[in-house]
Amino acid sequence: MINIYHKKLDEMWYAAALEDGKVVGTSFGSNESKVVKQLMESLPYNMPFQMAEKSNQLAEKLLTVLKSIFTGENVSSDFKFETAHLRKYSKKVLAVLAKVPVGYVTTYGALAKAIGGGPRVVGNVMAANPFAPLIPCHRVVRSDFGLGGYGGGLDTKRKILEREDRGYREESKINVDGVVLTVYPVGLLWKD
């Protein structure tokens, strides 16, 4: 049974769906009902769920980490994700994306080049990411360093990225299970 938890922390709502110690989905926003609805829409089809009557330690930790990510903090998380319901390609894209560090972004094209497929397919995976912002789809931008899209709105994406900017100057390469992904400093987004 999937348990849904949600909580208001500093004017924002955070929600998480957990099953057997694994994260099934996450969501955040300023409107409680929209956050819960968005989370429920990301759950696997035909999986039973319930609104948890009381929280537990894992749920509290997860909700706090979601808030920390939203506020731009560099947090490490060791959560396990329930991905059995996702397509193989989506799993691969999200696994590589999860390694993009705070202070950096990558592009839809760079992800596609590293993993295979096209930028639009990567964009579709980002649009359906059930683990935002835990798996940071907000750190994926267009090849011209325009923001691209974001389910939480472009203003929210911009604010999160502004808080994550660490002043890095050089692009970098990260290696994830033999896949090399180019990442770029967040500051490139603000250059005219």
C-alpha positions in Angstrom: 0.0 0.0 0.0 1.3 3.4 -1.0 1.1 6.0 1.9 0.8 9.7 1.0 2.3 12.3 3.4 2.1 16.0 3.0 3.1 18.9 5.1 3.4 22.7 5.0 7.0 24.0 5.7 7.7 27.7 5.5 4.8 28.7 3.2 5.2 25.7 0.8 3.5 22.4 0.7 5.6 19.2 0.2 4.2 15.8 -0.5 5.6 12.3 -0.8 4.3 8.9 -1.6 6.1 6.0 0.1 5.8 2.2 -0.1 7.9 -0.3 1.7 10.7 2.2 2.4 10.9 3.4 -1.2 9.9 6.8 -2.7 7.1 6.4 -5.2 6.6 10.1 -5.9 7.2 13.6 -4.6 5.6 17.0 -5.2 5.8 20.6 -4.0 4.0 23.9 -4.4 2.1 26.7 -2.7 -1.3 25.1 -2.9 -2.1 22.0 -0.8 -4.7 20.5 -3.0 -2.7 21.0 -6.2 0.4 19.4 -4.6 -1.5 16.3 -3.4 -3.3 16.1 -6.8 -0.1 16.3 -8.7 1.5 13.6 -6.5 -1.5 11.3 -6.9 -1.4 11.7 -10.7 2.2 10.6 -10.8 1.5 7.3 -8.9 1.6 4.0 -10.8 -1.8 3.1 -12.4 -3.9 0.7 -10.3 -1.7 0.8 -7.2 -3.7 1.2 -4.0 -2.9 4.2 -1.9 -4.0 6.0 1.2 -3.5 9.3 2.9 -1.3 8.5 5.9 -3.0 9.3 9.2 0.3 10.0 10.9 3.9 10.6 9.7 6.9 8.4 10.3 10.6 9.1 10.4 11.3 8.4 6.8 8.4 10.6 5.6 9.6 13.4 7.9 13.2 13.1 6.6 12.0 13.1 3.0 9.7 16.1 3.4 12.5 18.0 5.1 15.0 17.1 2.3 12.4 18.3 -0.3 12.2 21.7 1.5 16.0 21.9 1.6 16.3 21.2 -2.1 13.7 23.9 -2.8 15.6 26.4 -0.7 18.8 25.7 -2.6 20.7 23.7 0.0 23.2 21.0 -1.0 21.8 17.9 0.6 22.7 14.3 0.0 20.0 11.8 0.1 20.1 8.0 0.2 16.5 7.4 -0.6 15.5 4.3 -2.6 13.1 4.9 -5.5 10.3 2.7 -6.7 10.8 2.7 -10.5 9.4 -0.7 -11.6 6.5 1.1 -13.3 8.8 3.3 -15.3 10.1 2.6 -18.8 13.7 1.5 -19.1 14.7 4.7 -20.9 13.1 6.9 -18.3 14.9 5.0 -15.5 18.2 5.5 -17.3 17.6 9.3 -17.8 16.5 9.8 -14.2 19.5 7.8 -12.8 21.9 10.0 -14.7 20.1 13.2 -13.9 20.1 12.3 -10.2 23.9 12.8 -10.3 23.8 16.4 -11.6 25.2 18.4 -8.6 23.9 21.6 -7.0 25.4 24.6 -8.8 25.3 23.0 -12.2 22.7 22.3 -15.0 22.8 20.1 -18.0 20.8 20.4 -21.3 18.2 18.2 -22.8 20.6 17.7 -25.7 23.6 16.8 -23.4 21.4 14.2 -21.6 20.2 12.8 -25.0 23.8 12.6 -26.2 25.0 10.8 -23.1 22.2 8.3 -22.9 20.9 8.1 -26.5 17.7 9.3 -27.9 16.7 12.9 -28.7 16.3 16.1 -26.6 12.5 16.0 -27.0 12.3 12.4 -25.6 14.5 13.6 -22.6 12.1 16.5 -22.2 9.1 14.1 -22.1 10.9 12.2 -19.3 11.5 15.5 -17.4 7.8 16.4 -17.8 6.8 13.0 -16.3 9.4 13.0 -13.5 7.6 11.6 -10.5 10.5 12.5 -8.1 10.9 16.3 -8.6 12.8 18.0 -7.1 14.5 15.0 -5.5 15.7 14.0 -9.0 16.4 17.5 -10.2 14.6 18.0 -13.5 14.9 21.7 -12.7 18.6 21.4 -13.5 17.8 20.6 -17.2 17.7 23.5 -19.6 17.7 24.2 -23.3 21.0 24.2 -25.3 20.9 28.0 -25.5 20.7 28.0 -21.7 17.1 29.2 -21.7 15.1 27.6 -18.9 13.0 25.3 -21.1 9.9 24.0 -19.3 9.0 23.1 -15.8 5.9 21.6 -14.3 6.1 23.9 -11.3 6.4 27.0 -13.5 9.4 28.8 -15.0 9.4 31.4 -12.1 9.8 28.5 -9.6 12.5 26.9 -11.7 14.4 30.2 -12.0 14.2 30.8 -8.2 15.4 27.3 -7.3 18.4 27.6 -9.7 19.2 31.1 -8.4 19.4 29.7 -4.9 21.6 26.8 -6.1 24.1 29.0 -7.9 27.5 28.5 -6.3 29.5 30.7 -8.5 31.2 27.9 -10.5 32.9 29.1 -13.7 33.8 25.9 -15.6 31.8 23.2 -17.2 32.5 19.7 -15.9 32.0 16.1 -16.9 30.4 13.5 -14.6 30.6 9.8 -15.2 27.6 7.7 -14.2 28.0 4.0 -14.8 30.0 4.6 -18.0 27.8 7.4 -19.2 29.6 10.8 -19.4 27.4 13.8 -19.0 28.5 17.4 -19.5 27.3 19.8 -16.8 27.5 23.6 -16.9 27.6 26.3 -14.1 24.2 27.6 -13.2 25.6 31.1 -13.7 25.6 30.6 -17.5 21.8 31.0 -17.3 22.1 34.6 -16.2 24.6 35.8 -18.8 23.2 38.1 -21.5 
